[in-house]
Amino acid sequence: MALCLANVRPTWRRAIPLSAICSHSKALCFSSAESHAISPNLEFSPDCDEATKERLRGNMKIHEDFISAEEENNLLEELELKFKRSRYQYDHWDDAIHGYRETEKPTWNEVNNNVINRLRSFAFSTTTMQHVHVLDLAENGHIKPHLDSIKFCGNTISGISLLSPSIMRLIHIQRPEIFAKALLPRRSLYIMKDFARYDFNHEILSNNESFFRGEKVTKTRRISVICRSPPPSS
């Protein structure tokens, strides 16, 4: 079975360079303190209107401390066995990802299976794909803007972040001046669905771009454990 990330649809065309819209050094480029309180893990571009913000708040959610430090260690122990003979790759077939290792796991040990089942029951209202996608991103790795193929997964993507915080940026496909940054803390769970999943490309920023509300967020090695809803039946 092909990995879902091997079937992403990258979209590189941007009518307006993001650097021309907003710099991380310009704190006033983003929304007010009131908006920060409503969305502590989301930072919106100035062109993001209130209706779009509300839709993103409802469709891009981050739950901090979804797993404990012990549960993180248990997951890492099982995953290190899977990755110990693998090398990081820097030549993804469509240049969508840089500095990574990945695998799919259909089964887990009993302890970790409880965590995966908790993820599934918490983030999804229907069934999920059997194989769990595990993506190991090196400290110098990053993921470029892409849209996961609608042929291979459905309306919801949810993942646990291990080892490190990171910044995910969502960029509106038709209007790239509309974008948002999502702070994904270590051991958090993100749930991206519907509007956020289909209307926005998403990426994991490299360290030279990894800022959230003017503060540097250093990404070290990061492993994400990702579940997806199945594509609609044809």
N, C-alpha and C positions, 0 to 999 in steps of 0.2 A: 504494500500500500504506500503510495507516494506521500511524503510529508506535505502538510498543508502550506508551509512557508515556501515550498518549492513551486507553488502554484499561485503566487501572488501576482497582482497586476500593478506594476509600478507606473506611476504617472508623474513625470518629471517636469512637465511644462507649467511654468508659473508666470502669469501675466505681469506680476509685480514682485520683484525680489523681496524676500522677507527682511533683508538688511535695510531696505529702503523704507519699510513700514515701521519697524520698531527695533531698537537695540536693547539688549538686556541692561545696559547701563542707564537707560532712561526710565526711571521708576514711574514717571507720570504717564508713560505710554499705555499703561494698563488701567484697569478699572479701580474704583474707589475702595476705601477701607470697608465700607458697608458691604460691597460685593465680596470682598475677601472673607468676611465673617460668614456669609451665606455659603460660600464655596471655598473652604480652606485649602483644598487640594487642586483647585482649578484657577488658572490665570488667563484672562481673556484679552484678545487684541482690541484696540480702540474701535475698530470697525464692527465689532461683534455687538449687534443690537440686543435689546432685552429679551425679545422673543427667542432668538437663537441661544442666548445664555440659558434661558429656562429649559429649552429642549436639550441642551448639552448636559445641564445638571441632572436631568431625568434619565439620560441615556449614557452618561459616562460617570460611573460612581466608583469611588475609592474607599475601601474599608481598611482602616489601619489596624495592625496587630490581629489580623485574621487568624494567624497561627502563632503558637508560642515558640520561644527559642528552642525548647526541646523538640517540638515537632519539626522545626526547621532542620535541626541536626539529624533527625531520623531520615528526613527526605534526602539530605545531602549524602548520608552514608550509603543509601541505596543508589543514588545517582552517580556517585564517584566510581562505583564499580562498573557502571555502564560506560563512563567516559574515559576511564584510565588509559585506554589504548588509543584514544582518538586525539588528533591534533586540531588546533584551531585552523579554520579555513578563511582565506582572504580573497577568494575568487568565486563568489557566488555566481551561478549561471546567468542571472540577469542583473547583477551588480546591485541587488536590493539590500544586501547585508554584508557586513565586513567584520571579520574577526569572531567567528562563531563555531560552535559545535551543536549538533542537534540530533535528536532521536525521537522515536515514538514508543511509548510504553503501553501495552495493552493490559498488563497486570502489575500489581504492586504487592509488597509484603503486607501482612495483616494490619500492622500498625499504621503504615502509610496509606493503605487503602481506606482506612477510616477518614483520613484527612481529605483524600480525593472525593470520597462520597459526600463529605460535608460541603466541599466546594460545589459539587454538582447540585445538591439539594438547595443550597443558599442562592446560587447565581442563576439557575435555570428553572423555568416552569415546565419544561418538557424534557425529553431524553437528550443525552449528549452523545457525541461520537465516542466509540469505545476506546480508541487510542488517544492517549494523552500526549500532547506535543511538549517536549522539553527542549528549551533553547538556552544554551550556555554561551553567554556573550563575554568575550575577554574585556579586560579593563580598557584597552584601546579599540574595542569594537563598537559598532553602532549599526542601527537599522535605518535605512533611507525610507522616504515616504512611499507608501504602498497601500493598496487595498487588497485584502485577502480575497481570493477568487470566490465568487458567489457560486461557482460550480462545485466547490469542495467543502464549503461550510455555510451555515445558516446565519440567522440574524443576531446571534449572541456569541461573544468571545470573552472569556474570563480567565485571568491568570494570577498566580501567586508569585511575588517577587522574593527571591532568596538572595542573601549575602550582601546586597547593596541597594541603596535608593537609586532612582533614575528619573529622568524627565521624558515623558511621552508628549509629543506635539501632534495635535490633530489639525489638519489644514483642509479647509473646505475645497472640494474638487473644482467647483465651478467659480468660486470667488476666493482665491488664495489670500486676499487681505483679511479674510475672516479665519482666525485660528485660535487655538487655546493650548495652553500647556497644562499637563497633568503631572503633579508630583506623586510618584509611586514610592512610598517609603519601604524600607526592608520589612519583610513579613506581611506586607499588605496584600489585599486582593483588589483587583480592578475588574469592573464589569462594563464592557462596551457593547452596546446593542443599538439596533434600529437606526435612528438618525445619525448617531456618532459612528456607527459601524459602516453604513452605506454611503453617506454623503461626505465623509472626510477620509483623506489619507491619514495614516498614522506612522510615526517614526519614534525611535529611541535615540535621543541626542547624544552626540559624542561629547567628551568632556570640555572641549573648547567652546561648546554652545550650551552647556548644561547649567543654566541659571533659572531660578524661580523667584520672581518678585525681587530681582536685583541681587539675590544671594546665590553664591556658587554652590552647586550640588555635585559633589564628586562621585562619579560612578566607578566602582572597582569591578571586579568580576561579578557578573549578575546572571543568575539562573532563573528563568521563568518557567513555571509549570502551568500549561495552558489547556483548557478544555473549550470545546466548540460545540455549538448546536449543529445538527446535520443539515445539509442543504434541503430545500423543499423537494419533495418527490416529484418527478417529472410526470 
